[in-house]
Structures are given as C-alpha cells and as structure tokens.
C-alpha cells in the first residue's frame, strides 16, 4: 500500500521532508494559500489543495500520515476549528510547534520536560494548540523547532545588501536548526513512531545572534556590521518579542531515541555548507 503524507501548511520544513519521502515512493499532498505556489508544488510532483477555501475531507481520507505546520491564531488552531479528526485514521501525526513554548529561562538549559512559561502571545497560542491536539486520540508527535535556516533562508542576503544588524543584548542566545536536520528528525520519527512523544529539534550550540551575523560576514569577506545595543535598536514588536526569551534548548532526545546525528551541529557548519552549495541565503 502506498504511503501518503498530507502536509497541512506546505512550507519550508514540509518541502524538505517531501523531497526525501518522494524518493521512497510516497504520495504527497500539501495545502497552500496561493495559486502560484500550487503550480510549483504540482511541478514538484506534490498534489496541491488551496486551503482555506477547499474541503480537506478527501485528502484526510487518503492520508496515512499527517504533518501540521499551520500556526494557531487568536481563535485557536484553524484545522481543529474546521475538521472533525474522529472521522479519520492515521499511522502517524506530526505537529510542528516551537521552542517558544518554554518562554524565558534566563539562558538556562531546557528540555522536553521543562515548564512551559511562554512570555509572548505567539508562544501562549502554541501551548494551547499543543494541548488541543493532544486531547484527541491520535498517534501524535510534537516537534518543538528552534529558529529555522537553510537554502534561501539565512543571514547572507542581509549581510550582502547591508541590512544585517548585530543587535547586542547581554548574555542573549538563540537556538537554531537547519531545515535538512528537521527533515531527518521527522523521517526518523515516521519510521519509528512513539505516539505522545515530544521532541526538541535544535542544533548543539545555542549562540548569540550577533556571532552568527559576524561569521556570515567573514565567510563573505565583507565588513562585519557594527554593534547596535538592544536598548536603542529600532525593531518591530515581533522582533523585540524574540529577545524577551532567552534559553538554551537541549536536543539529547532526538539523538538517544531516534538515533539522529545532526548534519549541521552548529551554525558555522551550516553556513559553510550553504555558501559552498551556492544557495546564497
């Protein structure tokens, strides 16, 4: 029987996973909001559904596996508002959440058992969505993702065009993850499911954001942008909210349970790879 993955929200992470699964003969269905994106998906061999706007019933019936990467909004999770999940049967369900659910831990290490104390509205909505999905009788796996980078998404373009900023806030660190490592974790979980599992997906080295920008500039042999103190930096409320949370995210579980060896264990390995692939992100 052909395995079929339905990606509700066919974004950056789902696209990376799809490329791996298609080589193994999987059928892939994905939702998107845009007609042009739907055309791109079709060309890549992915069956597309414009959603919201079209019925998901047939796709949900066809799918053996379900990946959710749609963010909740102020009204809750948009899928749970529309779909009665009791009508369908899946072998594996993956929900892409965020390490933002942990909130601020003043730079301390957190793992999957740490308290969820989100400081942002975005993080609180994710905690509620995780709980809502967990309330159903599903083979659910929750993946808490750090900041995602990869081909076409990274610091190089900002360094090149002069818009990169090195915002300095004492002792601030962020965890990151290359999209290819997200893909390999999701695939490993699909191959060895443990319903109820929660996994952090991040690399081994939480780092100050200004260090990442400086390293990217050095790789490009361009001037390192000057320091800009956080207190005087002009930022959107969204950008500022990221700095309200400071933690180091532990990734031991994906290694011990899923047997993962990260392809990009830190940002230096990841950025070098992106540059060598000429994916000038």
Secondary structure, DSSP 4 states (H G I P E B T S, - for coil): ---EEEEES--HHHHHHHHHHHTTT-EEEEEES-HHHHHHHHHTT-EEEETTTS--HHHHHH-SEEEE-PPPBTTB-HHHHH--GGG---SEEEEEEEGGGGB--TT-EE-TTS--B--SHHHHHHHHHHHHHHTSSS-EEEEEE-EEEBTTBSSHHHHHHT---EEE-TT--B-EEEHHHHHHHHHHHHHT--TT-EEEE--S--B-HHHHHHHHHHHHT-PPPPEEEGGG----HHHHHHTT---EE--HHHHHHH----S-SSHHHHHHHHHHTT---
